[in-house]
Amino acid sequence: MLAYGVIQLGSAVVSAVALVAIALVAVALSFCSLKKESKFFNECVEEMKATGSPTADAVRFCTGG
């Protein structure tokens, strides 16, 4: 009976650690993607402003509007 409890507790701990690891990887990947998207957006706005467009028009263009 003691062995069953230890095995059950051990499997619960392994499952919890695995879920935390998956969550951390997902957060890291989404942050990396968000950072890359932000960089491209800023470059787009700067390029549009360099052509003489007002900031509002550059932002509207770069967001697809």
MDTraj code that builds the backbone (N, CA, C; nanometers):
import mdtraj as md
import numpy as np

residues = "MET LEU ALA TYR GLY VAL ILE GLN LEU GLY SER ALA VAL VAL SER ALA VAL ALA LEU VAL ALA ILE ALA LEU VAL ALA VAL ALA LEU SER PHE CYS SER LEU LYS LYS GLU SER LYS PHE PHE ASN GLU CYS VAL GLU GLU MET LYS ALA THR GLY SER PRO THR ALA ASP ALA VAL ARG PHE CYS THR GLY GLY".split()
xyz = np.array([
    [0.0824, -0.1193, 0.0000],
    [0.0000, 0.0000, 0.0000],
    [0.0871, 0.1262, 0.0000],
    [0.1944, 0.1220, 0.0764],
    [0.2850, 0.2354, 0.0824],
    [0.3512, 0.2592, -0.0537],
    [0.3886, 0.1493, -0.1203],
    [0.4520, 0.1621, -0.2514],
    [0.3552, 0.2251, -0.3518],
    [0.2292, 0.1885, -0.3459],
    [0.1284, 0.2459, -0.4370],
    [0.1174, 0.3966, -0.4147],
    [0.1144, 0.4393, -0.2918],
    [0.1049, 0.5824, -0.2607],
    [0.2267, 0.6589, -0.3083],
    [0.3436, 0.6011, -0.2888],
    [0.4671, 0.6663, -0.3326],
    [0.4704, 0.6775, -0.4847],
    [0.4306, 0.5720, -0.5522],
    [0.4285, 0.5741, -0.6992],
    [0.3286, 0.6774, -0.7497],
    [0.2109, 0.6836, -0.6879],
    [0.1090, 0.7794, -0.7293],
    [0.1567, 0.9226, -0.7056],
    [0.2181, 0.9484, -0.5912],
    [0.2704, 1.0807, -0.5618],
    [0.3830, 1.1168, -0.6584],
    [0.4698, 1.0222, -0.6872],
    [0.5796, 1.0462, -0.7808],
    [0.5301, 1.0790, -0.9200],
    [0.4281, 1.0088, -0.9647],
    [0.3749, 1.0365, -1.0987],
    [0.3063, 1.1727, -1.1028],
    [0.2424, 1.2133, -0.9939],
    [0.1801, 1.3459, -0.9889],
    [0.2865, 1.4552, -0.9955],
    [0.3981, 1.4344, -0.9270],
    [0.5068, 1.5329, -0.9304],
    [0.5666, 1.5418, -1.0703],
    [0.5878, 1.4289, -1.1343],
    [0.6423, 1.4280, -1.2708],
    [0.5472, 1.4995, -1.3661],
    [0.4173, 1.4759, -1.3516],
    [0.3193, 1.5425, -1.4373],
    [0.3210, 1.6933, -1.4149],
    [0.3297, 1.7354, -1.2907],
    [0.3325, 1.8782, -1.2604],
    [0.4574, 1.9442, -1.3185],
    [0.5706, 1.8800, -1.3052],
    [0.6953, 1.9347, -1.3594],
    [0.6870, 1.9434, -1.5113],
    [0.6297, 1.8424, -1.5752],
    [0.6162, 1.8433, -1.7204],
    [0.5246, 1.9569, -1.7662],
    [0.4154, 1.9794, -1.6961],
    [0.3239, 2.0881, -1.7320],
    [0.3912, 2.2242, -1.7158],
    [0.4679, 2.2410, -1.6103],
    [0.5393, 2.3676, -1.5904],
    [0.6417, 2.3885, -1.7015],
    [0.7123, 2.2836, -1.7396],
    [0.8110, 2.2948, -1.8470],
    [0.7443, 2.3327, -1.9789],
    [0.6321, 2.2716, -2.0090],
    [0.5593, 2.3029, -2.1326],
    [0.5136, 2.4480, -2.1305],
    [0.4620, 2.4938, -2.0175],
    [0.4145, 2.6319, -2.0062],
    [0.5299, 2.7304, -2.0244],
    [0.6445, 2.7015, -1.9660],
    [0.7594, 2.7909, -1.9792],
    [0.8089, 2.7993, -2.1227],
    [0.8100, 2.6873, -2.1911],
    [0.8515, 2.6874, -2.3315],
    [0.7520, 2.7668, -2.4159],
    [0.6243, 2.7498, -2.3899],
    [0.5220, 2.8224, -2.4656],
    [0.5353, 2.9728, -2.4435],
    [0.5581, 3.0138, -2.3203],
    [0.5739, 3.1566, -2.2903],
    [0.6988, 3.2113, -2.3583],
    [0.8073, 3.1365, -2.3536],
    [0.9314, 3.1812, -2.4160],
    [0.9140, 3.1962, -2.5676],
    [0.8467, 3.1023, -2.6292],
    [0.8271, 3.1095, -2.7743],
    [0.7358, 3.2254, -2.8121],
    [0.6297, 3.2473, -2.7360],
    [0.5395, 3.3574, -2.7691],
    [0.6069, 3.4913, -2.7469],
    [0.6929, 3.5025, -2.6440],
    [0.7648, 3.6274, -2.6207],
    [0.8616, 3.6548, -2.7344],
    [0.9294, 3.5522, -2.7806],
    [1.0240, 3.5674, -2.8913],
    [0.9505, 3.6115, -3.0176],
    [0.8368, 3.5519, -3.0435],
    [0.7567, 3.5871, -3.1598],
    [0.7057, 3.7308, -3.1499],
    [0.6617, 3.7705, -3.0316],
    [0.6126, 3.9067, -3.0107],
    [0.7246, 4.0082, -3.0296],
    [0.8431, 3.9746, -2.9814],
    [0.9580, 4.0642, -2.9965],
    [0.9921, 4.0820, -3.1444],
    [0.9898, 3.9729, -3.2203],
    [1.0213, 3.9798, -3.3627],
    [0.9154, 4.0616, -3.4375],
    [0.7886, 4.0410, -3.4033],
    [0.6812, 4.1156, -3.4690],
    [0.6927, 4.2644, -3.4380],
    [0.7269, 4.2971, -3.3148],
    [0.7439, 4.4368, -3.2752],
    [0.8582, 4.5012, -3.3533],
    [0.9665, 4.4277, -3.3717],
    [1.0817, 4.4801, -3.4468],
    [1.0421, 4.5106, -3.5909],
    [0.9709, 4.4179, -3.6543],
    [0.9283, 4.4399, -3.7927],
    [0.8321, 4.5582, -3.8032],
    [0.7423, 4.5712, -3.7049],
    [0.6469, 4.6825, -3.7057],
    [0.7213, 4.8151, -3.6944],
    [0.8159, 4.8237, -3.6011],
    [0.8916, 4.9477, -3.5834],
    [0.9706, 4.9830, -3.7084],
    [1.0293, 4.8824, -3.7731],
    [1.1027, 4.9073, -3.8968],
    [1.0094, 4.9573, -4.0065],
    [0.8902, 4.9011, -4.0130],
    [0.7925, 4.9440, -4.1133],
    [0.7534, 5.0896, -4.0905],
    [0.7251, 5.1255, -3.9657],
    [0.6852, 5.2628, -3.9351],
    [0.7983, 5.3592, -3.9679],
    [0.9204, 5.3248, -3.9306],
    [1.0332, 5.4134, -3.9595],
    [1.0527, 5.4304, -4.1095],
    [1.0358, 5.3230, -4.1844],
    [1.0516, 5.3316, -4.3297],
    [0.9433, 5.4206, -4.3910],
    [0.8212, 5.4060, -4.3430],
    [0.7118, 5.4888, -4.3950],
    [0.7321, 5.6359, -4.3584],
    [0.7796, 5.6614, -4.2372],
    [0.8045, 5.8000, -4.1967],
    [0.9172, 5.8617, -4.2790],
    [1.0139, 5.7795, -4.3191],
    [1.1256, 5.8294, -4.3997],
    [1.0790, 5.8737, -4.5381],
    [0.9680, 5.8183, -4.5853],
    [0.9155, 5.8584, -4.7160],
    [0.8309, 5.9842, -4.7071],
    [0.8137, 6.0373, -4.5846],
    [0.7399, 6.1621, -4.5690],
    [0.5984, 6.1452, -4.5179],
    [0.5568, 6.0239, -4.4891],
    [0.4221, 6.0020, -4.4366],
    [0.4154, 6.0457, -4.2906],
    [0.3026, 6.1025, -4.2498],
    [0.2857, 6.1334, -4.1073],
    [0.2847, 6.0040, -4.0250],
    [0.3148, 6.0167, -3.8963],
    [0.3238, 5.8988, -3.8102],
    [0.1934, 5.8196, -3.8090],
    [0.0809, 5.8883, -3.8008],
    [-0.0484, 5.8195, -3.7956],
    [-0.0716, 5.7376, -3.9228],
    [-0.0382, 5.7939, -4.0366],
    [-0.0551, 5.7212, -4.1630],
    [0.0405, 5.6024, -4.1715],
    [0.1622, 5.6202, -4.1205],
    [0.2596, 5.5109, -4.1218],
    [0.2115, 5.3955, -4.0346],
    [0.1591, 5.4270, -3.9170],
    [0.1079, 5.3225, -3.8276],
    [-0.0110, 5.2522, -3.8906],
    [-0.1009, 5.3292, -3.9514],
    [-0.2186, 5.2704, -4.0154],
    [-0.1767, 5.1762, -4.1280],
    [-0.0781, 5.2172, -4.2075],
    [-0.0292, 5.1336, -4.3168],
    [0.0324, 5.0055, -4.2634],
    [0.1139, 5.0162, -4.1600],
    [0.1869, 4.9010, -4.1094],
    [0.0980, 4.8019, -4.0340],
    [-0.0179, 4.8477, -3.9877],
    [-0.1114, 4.7559, -3.9222],
    [-0.2097, 4.6964, -4.0230],
    [-0.1969, 4.7354, -4.1478],
    [-0.2807, 4.6774, -4.2517],
    [-0.4083, 4.7552, -4.2767],
    [-0.4179, 4.8744, -4.2234],
    [-0.5414, 4.9543, -4.2353],
    [-0.5432, 5.0478, -4.3477],
])
top = md.Topology()
chain = top.add_chain()
for i, resn in enumerate(residues, 1):
    res = top.add_residue(resn, chain, resSeq=i)
    for name in ("N", "CA", "C"):
        top.add_atom(name, md.element.get_by_symbol(name[0]), res)
traj = md.Trajectory(xyz[None], top)
